């Protein structure tokens, strides 16, 4: 999320806020990695959308966290549904 926060901030015209929010999201997602059969939340999608919504609304890092974590989990759920339904065994 640090790099995606930087790039999202660059696109939206507020690089400093993007880096700060990306670093905050990185701290939240630092322990989410794949061990065995577990699939971690999609930190890229959660980071990009969380930072983008927070920058465009003018809110702080709390909004990036508030939106980034559920979006990452929702993306994981949708990915699991897709893999379960459309990828043949």
Residue frames as a rotation matrix with the C-alpha (Angstrom) as fourth column:
UNK 1
0.542 0.840 0.000 0.00
0.840 -0.542 0.000 0.00
0.000 0.000 -1.000 0.00
UNK 2
0.117 -0.547 -0.829 2.90
0.296 -0.777 0.555 2.44
-0.948 -0.311 0.071 0.33
UNK 3
-0.864 -0.483 0.141 3.64
0.247 -0.164 0.955 2.32
-0.438 0.860 0.261 -3.40
UNK 4
-0.368 0.801 0.472 -0.02
0.852 0.088 0.515 2.26
0.371 0.592 -0.716 -4.42
UNK 5
0.483 0.490 -0.725 -0.71
0.760 -0.646 0.070 5.14
-0.434 -0.585 -0.685 -2.02
UNK 6
-0.361 -0.714 -0.600 2.11
0.154 -0.680 0.717 7.11
-0.920 0.166 0.355 -3.63
UNK 7
-0.922 0.000 0.387 0.80
0.386 0.049 0.921 6.40
-0.019 0.999 -0.046 -7.13
UNK 8
0.037 0.998 0.046 -2.80
0.974 -0.046 0.222 7.16
0.223 0.037 -0.974 -6.15
UNK 9
0.365 0.016 -0.931 -1.70
0.523 -0.830 0.191 10.42
-0.770 -0.557 -0.312 -4.55
UNK 10
-0.712 -0.677 -0.184 0.30
0.169 -0.420 0.892 11.27
-0.681 0.604 0.413 -7.67
UNK 11
-0.661 0.540 0.521 -2.73
0.684 0.148 0.714 10.70
0.309 0.829 -0.467 -9.90
UNK 12
0.376 0.911 -0.167 -5.04
0.891 -0.305 0.337 12.68
0.256 -0.276 -0.927 -7.61
UNK 13
0.247 -0.338 0.908 -2.54
0.200 -0.899 -0.389 15.52
0.948 0.277 -0.154 -7.09
UNK 14
0.604 -0.075 0.794 -1.75
-0.745 -0.407 0.528 15.03
0.283 -0.910 -0.302 -3.39
UNK 15
0.187 -0.630 -0.753 1.39
-0.137 0.743 -0.656 12.91
0.973 0.226 0.053 -3.14
UNK 16
-0.716 -0.528 0.456 2.18
-0.484 -0.094 -0.870 13.65
0.503 -0.844 -0.188 0.51
UNK 17
-0.063 0.785 0.616 -1.26
-0.953 0.136 -0.272 12.59
-0.297 -0.604 0.740 1.72
UNK 18
0.688 0.305 -0.658 -1.14
-0.582 0.775 -0.249 9.51
0.434 0.554 0.710 -0.50
UNK 19
-0.216 -0.857 -0.467 2.17
-0.160 0.503 -0.849 8.39
0.963 -0.109 -0.246 1.01
UNK 20
-0.724 -0.015 0.689 0.97
-0.681 -0.142 -0.719 9.02
0.109 -0.990 0.093 4.57
UNK 21
0.297 0.919 0.259 -2.26
-0.914 0.352 -0.201 7.09
-0.276 -0.177 0.945 4.00
UNK 22
0.549 -0.176 -0.817 -0.41
-0.423 0.784 -0.454 4.33
0.721 0.595 0.356 2.16
UNK 23
-0.580 -0.813 -0.042 2.02
-0.313 0.270 -0.911 3.95
0.752 -0.515 -0.411 5.06
UNK 24
-0.445 0.510 0.736 -0.86
-0.862 -0.019 -0.507 3.77
-0.245 -0.860 0.448 7.53
UNK 25
0.670 0.702 -0.242 -2.55
-0.742 0.633 -0.219 1.08
-0.001 0.326 0.945 5.46
UNK 26
0.089 -0.732 -0.675 0.78
-0.372 0.604 -0.704 -0.76
0.924 0.314 -0.219 5.20
UNK 27
-0.773 -0.350 0.529 0.89
-0.597 0.120 -0.793 -0.95
0.214 -0.929 -0.302 9.00
UNK 28
0.066 0.889 0.453 -2.63
-0.884 0.263 -0.386 -2.39
-0.462 -0.375 0.803 9.04
UNK 29
0.864 0.322 -0.386 -1.86
-0.492 0.700 -0.518 -4.98
0.103 0.637 0.764 6.35
UNK 30
-0.006 -0.998 -0.066 1.68
-0.969 0.022 -0.245 -5.87
0.246 0.063 -0.967 7.46
UNK 31
-0.548 -0.221 0.807 0.65
-0.586 0.790 -0.182 -9.21
-0.597 -0.572 -0.562 8.96
UNK 32
0.538 0.816 0.213 -1.59
-0.371 0.456 -0.809 -10.36
-0.757 0.356 0.548 6.13
UNK 33
-0.323 -0.629 -0.707 0.38
-0.946 0.188 0.266 -12.84
-0.035 0.754 -0.656 4.09
UNK 34
0.558 0.589 -0.585 -0.35
-0.689 0.721 0.068 -16.25
0.462 0.365 0.808 2.69
UNK 35
-0.570 -0.643 0.512 0.50
-0.806 0.558 -0.197 -19.21
-0.159 -0.525 -0.836 4.92
UNK 36
-0.739 0.281 0.613 -0.58
0.192 0.959 -0.208 -22.62
-0.646 -0.036 -0.762 3.71
UNK 37
-0.487 0.646 0.588 -4.06
0.859 0.232 0.457 -22.54
0.159 0.728 -0.668 2.23
UNK 38
0.200 0.582 -0.788 -5.06
0.670 -0.668 -0.324 -19.18
-0.715 -0.463 -0.523 3.71
UNK 39
-0.104 -0.143 0.984 -5.60
0.884 -0.466 0.025 -16.34
0.455 0.873 0.175 1.27
UNK 40
-0.615 -0.170 -0.770 -4.86
0.618 -0.710 -0.337 -12.81
-0.489 -0.683 0.542 2.54
UNK 41
0.513 0.795 -0.323 -7.11
0.436 -0.566 -0.700 -9.82
-0.740 0.218 -0.637 1.79
UNK 42
0.289 -0.353 0.890 -6.42
0.922 -0.149 -0.358 -7.99
0.259 0.924 0.283 -1.46
UNK 43
0.111 -0.323 -0.940 -4.24
0.690 -0.656 0.307 -5.20
-0.716 -0.682 0.150 -0.10
UNK 44
-0.857 -0.444 0.262 -3.68
0.485 -0.525 0.699 -3.60
-0.173 0.726 0.665 -3.51
UNK 45
-0.303 0.831 0.467 -7.36
0.541 -0.254 0.802 -2.98
0.785 0.496 -0.372 -4.22
UNK 46
0.535 0.509 -0.674 -8.08
0.836 -0.202 0.511 -1.97
0.124 -0.837 -0.533 -0.63
UNK 47
-0.214 -0.725 -0.655 -5.12
0.718 -0.571 0.398 0.39
-0.663 -0.385 0.642 -0.58
UNK 48
-0.882 -0.129 0.454 -5.90
0.443 -0.558 0.702 2.08
0.163 0.820 0.549 -3.87
UNK 49
-0.077 0.946 0.315 -9.61
0.494 -0.238 0.836 2.56
0.866 0.220 -0.449 -3.23
UNK 50
0.443 0.207 -0.873 -9.15
0.895 -0.160 0.416 3.51
-0.053 -0.965 -0.256 0.43
UNK 51
-0.485 -0.709 -0.511 -6.58
0.614 -0.693 0.378 6.18
-0.622 -0.131 0.772 -0.38
UNK 52
-0.820 0.194 0.539 -8.55
0.409 -0.460 0.788 7.43
0.401 0.867 0.297 -3.39
UNK 53
0.233 0.972 -0.018 -11.80
0.664 -0.145 0.733 7.82
0.710 -0.183 -0.680 -1.45
UNK 54
0.348 -0.143 -0.926 -10.01
0.864 -0.335 0.377 9.48
-0.365 -0.931 0.007 1.46
UNK 55
-0.730 -0.663 -0.166 -8.16
0.530 -0.703 0.475 11.99
-0.431 0.258 0.864 -0.74
UNK 56
-0.678 0.496 0.542 -11.19
0.378 -0.396 0.837 12.88
0.630 0.773 0.081 -2.86
UNK 57
0.412 0.881 -0.235 -13.41
0.677 -0.123 0.726 13.34
0.610 -0.458 -0.646 0.20
UNK 58
0.087 -0.465 0.881 -10.78
-0.311 -0.853 -0.420 15.44
0.947 -0.237 -0.219 1.99
UNK 59
0.934 0.286 0.214 -10.80
-0.297 0.289 0.910 13.15
0.198 -0.914 0.355 5.01
UNK 60
0.179 -0.923 0.340 -7.83
-0.977 -0.126 0.171 11.81
-0.115 -0.363 -0.925 6.93
UNK 61
-0.673 -0.582 -0.457 -6.11
-0.626 0.777 -0.069 8.50
0.395 0.239 -0.887 7.36
UNK 62
-0.622 0.521 0.584 -9.01
-0.335 0.497 -0.800 7.21
-0.708 -0.694 -0.135 9.44
UNK 63
0.441 0.823 -0.357 -11.17
-0.668 0.035 -0.743 7.16
-0.599 0.567 0.566 6.33
UNK 64
-0.016 -0.527 -0.850 -8.50
-0.900 0.379 -0.218 5.33
0.436 0.761 -0.480 4.36
UNK 65
-0.937 -0.312 0.160 -8.40
-0.350 0.795 -0.495 2.66
0.027 -0.520 -0.854 7.06
UNK 66
-0.342 0.895 0.287 -12.17
-0.392 0.142 -0.909 2.62
-0.854 -0.424 0.302 7.47
UNK 67
0.614 0.593 -0.521 -12.69
-0.694 0.092 -0.714 1.99
-0.375 0.800 0.468 3.76
UNK 68
-0.066 -0.753 -0.654 -9.50
-0.939 0.268 -0.214 0.14
0.337 0.601 -0.725 2.83
UNK 69
-0.810 -0.293 0.509 -9.83
-0.507 0.786 -0.354 -2.81
-0.296 -0.545 -0.785 5.20
UNK 70
0.016 0.867 0.497 -13.44
-0.152 0.494 -0.856 -3.77
-0.988 -0.062 0.140 4.33
UNK 71
0.621 0.170 -0.765 -12.81
-0.755 -0.134 -0.642 -3.24
-0.212 0.976 0.045 0.61
UNK 72
-0.416 -0.851 -0.322 -9.80
-0.882 0.464 -0.085 -5.58
0.222 0.248 -0.943 0.78
UNK 73
-0.731 0.208 0.650 -11.87
-0.228 0.824 -0.519 -8.22
-0.643 -0.527 -0.555 2.58
UNK 74
0.379 0.922 -0.076 -14.80
-0.322 0.055 -0.945 -7.82
-0.868 0.383 0.318 0.19
UNK 75
0.301 -0.361 -0.883 -12.46
-0.949 -0.027 -0.313 -8.22
0.090 0.932 -0.351 -2.76
UNK 76
-0.793 -0.583 0.179 -11.13
-0.606 0.786 -0.124 -11.43
-0.068 -0.207 -0.976 -1.20
UNK 77
-0.301 0.773 0.558 -14.67
-0.103 0.556 -0.825 -12.76
-0.948 -0.306 -0.088 -0.80
UNK 78
0.629 0.553 -0.547 -15.56
-0.563 -0.162 -0.810 -11.91
-0.537 0.817 0.209 -4.41
UNK 79
-0.151 -0.774 -0.615 -12.34
-0.968 0.243 -0.067 -13.53
0.201 0.585 -0.786 -5.62
UNK 80
-0.830 -0.123 0.544 -13.15
-0.335 0.889 -0.311 -16.71
-0.445 -0.441 -0.779 -3.69
UNK 81
0.194 0.961 0.195 -16.67
-0.160 0.227 -0.961 -16.78
-0.968 0.155 0.198 -5.16
UNK 82
0.511 -0.066 -0.857 -15.25
-0.847 -0.208 -0.489 -16.30
-0.146 0.976 -0.162 -8.65
UNK 83
-0.539 -0.806 -0.245 -12.67
-0.826 0.563 -0.035 -19.03
0.166 0.183 -0.969 -8.19
UNK 84
-0.682 0.320 0.658 -15.28
-0.201 0.783 -0.589 -21.37
-0.703 -0.534 -0.469 -6.73
UNK 85
0.316 0.946 0.076 -17.89
-0.093 0.110 -0.990 -20.86
-0.944 0.306 0.123 -9.43
UNK 86
0.838 0.125 -0.531 -16.04
-0.484 -0.281 -0.829 -20.18
-0.253 0.952 -0.174 -12.66
UNK 87
-0.215 -0.934 -0.287 -12.78
-0.966 0.245 -0.076 -22.09
0.141 0.261 -0.955 -12.38
UNK 88
0.688 0.526 -0.499 -13.41
-0.483 0.846 0.225 -25.79
0.541 0.086 0.837 -13.04
UNK 89
0.414 -0.513 0.752 -11.92
-0.727 0.311 0.612 -28.33
-0.548 -0.800 -0.244 -10.70
